Amino acid sequence: MRERSDGWLGRTWRIAEPHDAPPIEGLDAPSFVGRLLRQRGVDTVPAAQEFLNPEWYQPADASVLGDWSAAIDRLALAANRGEPVAIYGDYDVDGITGTAILTEALRGVGIDARPFIPHREREGYGLQDAAVGQLAAEGAKVLITADCGITALEEIAAARDQHGLDVVVLDHHEPAEALPDATAIVTPKRAPNGHPLSELSTGGLAYRFGQALAERISTQPAQSRWLDLAAMSTVADVVPLRGENRWIVHQGLRALESTDRPGLRALLSGRRGNGPIDTETIGFQLAPKINAAGRLDDASLALEMLIERRPDQARELAGRLESLNDERRRLTADAMSDAEQQIRRQLDPSGQAPLVLFVGGEDIHHGIVGIVAGRLADQWSRPAFVWSVIDNEARASGRSAAGFNLVRMLDSARDLLVRGGGHARAAGFSAEPSQLGPLMARLNEAAQHQLDAGEAGAWAALEGRMNIDAQVPLSAVTRQTVGWIERLAPFGEGNPAPTFLSNQVAVRQAKTVGADGAHLRLDLEGWSAIGWRLGQAAAEVKSQVDIVWRLRRGLRGHPELEIIDLAV
């Protein structure tokens, strides 16, 4: 591994050498493919063959997911008794798709399924006793959660003792020290580390559960049903694309190409270009529109859009999501400007930002705090929390830079929180506004402790290092090379798209593109290239340039280069 620090973005390039990851001996593939696989933790011929051929994967035994049989038995009993079942979801893509899968699965076996998605501002995240009580009052006998419930000890006890509900928890969040006293708890957190199911999203969990329920009650296989929704959940919730997650996304992208959901078809009809649907289609086109409902209005709109089979009604709902997403973009731009001003005021005399970015205000719409936190974490290469105030309570969303564990940071400040939880890289909390100052200090102390303890990746994230898989001459990148690189897809968390460095690349033309000239378009020898948010570099590009790049599909489905950084 060698380093270089003259890139346009000021980040250190860490360039892998051939000897850092030797090829996999015996693999029938070019040597560079074996090196790329080793860099992703795949180091045997059988594992490499399965990685390169995801359709070979056989779904793993789901009994490792906790009370799997007990959960299936209770729903089968509900079907036999004719008991209504309430499904309590969450207002993000994972919760919405998980709720949609469970709704269709339960209704498909004759259960009176009653989905409920909480409102971000009225109910807030997680099980709320008033909402659970209302569902019970309306006749539900069983409550099944989707993307919540694993830490709701008091709420589940009340659901059982006060409202007479049997509760089945389907959740992939980190549990607390104690588990709720539910009828059954199904979670990938109970699977052994490294198991193919240990990192499922809730949508992936619901897919397997719905499949098992259909086979149990109707004896009809449901092998491909709901893969479109499960793939959306897996990508949008940024779970690692390993094990079953990789298979779900590989198969789910194919399912999205031919989805029979008119709402999804309407959202996809407006996408740019006509290339194949990939993980970027989900991450940058579908997921933001579905999330916009819960951010700015009511997530039930997105749920209805997904399960609505009447074309006219589904298209109308999709149009409402498009409009909400446009509004979300405007609010996000305003909030980012405000957040950046706050960070500038927090810089120390040397110009360094705090280890943990902590910004917010009453004027920031609560529905976009997670988006702003994510962008700040990316730009500043450090954890970020963004808060707003609702009903005299500060509610925040946090996003991490690699190596910092947000849940453990929140654990260090439990005495200052009303509630808090989530994942290592994405978490949230509620607190009294008077506690925000002490909380900011406590979170910075916890992050410093992780840094001092040498947490993997933390220093690299803080210093803004960029890992490059290999240095290659651009002239050596052939159509065959492109084909092998694309066999490593789907790309995402845990399997990033390979990043390459090519030196002294001839430039035919450099120009800015986009409404405000924010992006860079290069016409290179044999290639077209786009550099997002690199428009200011256009004036500095001469006849040759060194580029850090990865492959992408352009507007007409042709391969092009996405420039990550450059040295002029």
Secondary structure in CASP SS format (residue, H / E / C, confidence):
PFRMAT SS
TARGET T0000
AUTHOR 0000-0000-0000
METHOD secondary structure of the structure
MODEL  1
M C 1.00
R E 1.00
E E 1.00
R E 1.00
S C 1.00
D C 1.00
G C 1.00
W C 1.00
L C 1.00
G C 1.00
R C 1.00
T C 1.00
W E 1.00
R E 1.00
I E 1.00
A C 1.00
E C 1.00
P H 1.00
H H 1.00
D H 1.00
A C 1.00
P C 1.00
P C 1.00
I C 1.00
E C 1.00
G C 1.00
L C 1.00
D C 1.00
A C 1.00
P C 1.00
S H 1.00
F H 1.00
V H 1.00
G H 1.00
R H 1.00
L H 1.00
L H 1.00
R H 1.00
Q H 1.00
R C 1.00
G C 1.00
V C 1.00
D C 1.00
T C 1.00
V H 1.00
P H 1.00
A H 1.00
A H 1.00
Q H 1.00
E H 1.00
F H 1.00
L H 1.00
N C 1.00
P H 1.00
E H 1.00
W H 1.00
Y C 1.00
Q C 1.00
P C 1.00
A C 1.00
D C 1.00
A H 1.00
S H 1.00
V H 1.00
L H 1.00
G E 1.00
D C 1.00
W H 1.00
S H 1.00
A H 1.00
A H 1.00
I H 1.00
D H 1.00
R H 1.00
L H 1.00
A H 1.00
L H 1.00
A H 1.00
A H 1.00
N H 1.00
R H 1.00
G C 1.00
E C 1.00
P C 1.00
V E 1.00
A E 1.00
I E 1.00
Y E 1.00
G C 1.00
D C 1.00
Y C 1.00
D C 1.00
V H 1.00
D H 1.00
G H 1.00
I H 1.00
T H 1.00
G H 1.00
T H 1.00
A H 1.00
I H 1.00
L H 1.00
T H 1.00
E H 1.00
A H 1.00
L H 1.00
R H 1.00
G H 1.00
V C 1.00
G C 1.00
I C 1.00
D C 1.00
A E 1.00
R E 1.00
P E 1.00
F E 1.00
I C 1.00
P C 1.00
H C 1.00
R C 1.00
E C 1.00
R C 1.00
E C 1.00
G C 1.00
Y C 1.00
G C 1.00
L C 1.00
Q C 1.00
D H 1.00
A H 1.00
A H 1.00
V H 1.00
G H 1.00
Q H 1.00
L H 1.00
A H 1.00
A H 1.00
E C 1.00
G C 1.00
A C 1.00
K C 1.00
V E 1.00
L E 1.00
I E 1.00
T E 1.00
A E 1.00
D C 1.00
C C 1.00
G C 1.00
I C 1.00
T C 1.00
A C 1.00
L H 1.00
E H 1.00
E H 1.00
I H 1.00
A H 1.00
A H 1.00
A H 1.00
R H 1.00
D H 1.00
Q C 1.00
H C 1.00
G C 1.00
L C 1.00
D E 1.00
V E 1.00
V E 1.00
V E 1.00
L E 1.00
D C 1.00
H C 1.00
H C 1.00
E C 1.00
P C 1.00
A C 1.00
E C 1.00
A C 1.00
L C 1.00
P C 1.00
D C 1.00
A C 1.00
T C 1.00
A E 1.00
I E 1.00
V E 1.00
T C 1.00
P H 1.00
K H 1.00
R H 1.00
A C 1.00
P C 1.00
N C 1.00
G C 1.00
H C 1.00
P C 1.00
L C 1.00
S C 1.00
E C 1.00
L C 1.00
S C 1.00
T H 1.00
G H 1.00
G H 1.00
L H 1.00
A H 1.00
Y H 1.00
R H 1.00
F H 1.00
G H 1.00
Q H 1.00
A H 1.00
L H 1.00
A H 1.00
E H 1.00
R H 1.00
I H 1.00
S C 1.00
T C 1.00
Q C 1.00
P C 1.00
A C 1.00
Q C 1.00
S C 1.00
R C 1.00
W C 1.00
L H 1.00
D H 1.00
L H 1.00
A H 1.00
A H 1.00
M H 1.00
S H 1.00
T H 1.00
V H 1.00
A H 1.00
D C 1.00
V C 1.00
V C 1.00
P C 1.00
L C 1.00
R C 1.00
G C 1.00
E H 1.00
N H 1.00
R H 1.00
W H 1.00
I H 1.00
V H 1.00
H H 1.00
Q H 1.00
G H 1.00
L H 1.00
R H 1.00
A H 1.00
L H 1.00
E H 1.00
S C 1.00
T C 1.00
D C 1.00
R C 1.00
P H 1.00
G H 1.00
L H 1.00
R H 1.00
A H 1.00
L H 1.00
L H 1.00
S H 1.00
G C 1.00
R C 1.00
R C 1.00
G C 1.00
N C 1.00
G C 1.00
P C 1.00
I C 1.00
D C 1.00
T H 1.00
E H 1.00
T H 1.00
I H 1.00
G H 1.00
F H 1.00
Q H 1.00
L H 1.00
A H 1.00
P H 1.00
K H 1.00
I H 1.00
N H 1.00
A H 1.00
A H 1.00
G H 1.00
R H 1.00
L H 1.00
D C 1.00
D C 1.00
A C 1.00
S H 1.00
L H 1.00
A H 1.00
L H 1.00
E H 1.00
M H 1.00
L H 1.00
I H 1.00
E C 1.00
R C 1.00
R C 1.00
P H 1.00
D H 1.00
Q H 1.00
A H 1.00
R H 1.00
E H 1.00
L H 1.00
A H 1.00
G H 1.00
R H 1.00
L H 1.00
E H 1.00
S H 1.00
L H 1.00
N H 1.00
D H 1.00
E H 1.00
R H 1.00
R H 1.00
R H 1.00
L H 1.00
T H 1.00
A H 1.00
D H 1.00
A H 1.00
M H 1.00
S H 1.00
D H 1.00
A H 1.00
E H 1.00
Q H 1.00
Q H 1.00
I H 1.00
R H 1.00
R H 1.00
Q H 1.00
L C 1.00
D C 1.00
P C 1.00
S C 1.00
G C 1.00
Q C 1.00
A C 1.00
P C 1.00
L C 1.00
V C 1.00
L E 1.00
F E 1.00
V E 1.00
G E 1.00
G C 1.00
E C 1.00
D C 1.00
I C 1.00
H C 1.00
H H 1.00
G H 1.00
I H 1.00
V H 1.00
G H 1.00
I H 1.00
V H 1.00
A H 1.00
G H 1.00
R H 1.00
L H 1.00
A H 1.00
D H 1.00
Q H 1.00
W H 1.00
S C 1.00
R C 1.00
P C 1.00
A E 1.00
F E 1.00
V E 1.00
W E 1.00
S E 1.00
V E 1.00
I E 1.00
D C 1.00
N C 1.00
E E 1.00
A E 1.00
R E 1.00
A E 1.00
S E 1.00
G E 1.00
R E 1.00
S C 1.00
A C 1.00
A C 1.00
G C 1.00
F C 1.00
N C 1.00
L H 1.00
V H 1.00
R H 1.00
M H 1.00
L H 1.00
D H 1.00
S C 1.00
A C 1.00
R H 1.00
D H 1.00
L H 1.00
L C 1.00
V C 1.00
R E 1.00
G E 1.00
G E 1.00
G E 1.00
H C 1.00
A C 1.00
R C 1.00
A E 1.00
A E 1.00
G E 1.00
F E 1.00
S E 1.00
A E 1.00
E C 1.00
P H 1.00
S H 1.00
Q H 1.00
L H 1.00
G H 1.00
P H 1.00
L H 1.00
M H 1.00
A H 1.00
R H 1.00
L H 1.00
N H 1.00
E H 1.00
A H 1.00
A H 1.00
Q H 1.00
H H 1.00
Q H 1.00
L H 1.00
D H 1.00
A C 1.00
G C 1.00
E C 1.00
A C 1.00
G C 1.00
A H 1.00
W H 1.00
A H 1.00
A H 1.00
L H 1.00
E C 1.00
G C 1.00
R C 1.00
M E 1.00
N E 1.00
I E 1.00
D C 1.00
A E 1.00
Q E 1.00
V C 1.00
P C 1.00
L H 1.00
S H 1.00
A H 1.00
V C 1.00
T C 1.00
R H 1.00
Q H 1.00
T H 1.00
V H 1.00
G H 1.00
W H 1.00
I H 1.00
E H 1.00
R C 1.00
L C 1.00
A C 1.00
P C 1.00
F C 1.00
G E 1.00
E C 1.00
G C 1.00
N E 1.00
P C 1.00
A C 1.00
P C 1.00
T C 1.00
F E 1.00
L E 1.00
S E 1.00
N E 1.00
Q E 1.00
V E 1.00
A E 1.00
V E 1.00
R E 1.00
Q E 1.00
A E 1.00
K E 1.00
T E 1.00
V E 1.00
G C 1.00
A C 1.00
D C 1.00
G C 1.00
A C 1.00
H E 1.00
L E 1.00
R E 1.00
L E 1.00
D E 1.00
L E 1.00
E C 1.00
G C 1.00
W E 1.00
S E 1.00
A E 1.00
I E 1.00
G E 1.00
W C 1.00
R C 1.00
L C 1.00
G H 1.00
Q H 1.00
A H 1.00
A H 1.00
A H 1.00
E H 1.00
V C 1.00
K C 1.00
S C 1.00
Q E 1.00
V E 1.00
D E 1.00
I E 1.00
V E 1.00
W E 1.00
R E 1.00
L E 1.00
R E 1.00
R E 1.00
G C 1.00
L C 1.00
R C 1.00
G C 1.00
H C 1.00
P E 1.00
E E 1.00
L E 1.00
E E 1.00
I E 1.00
I E 1.00
D E 1.00
L E 1.00
A E 1.00
V C 1.00
END
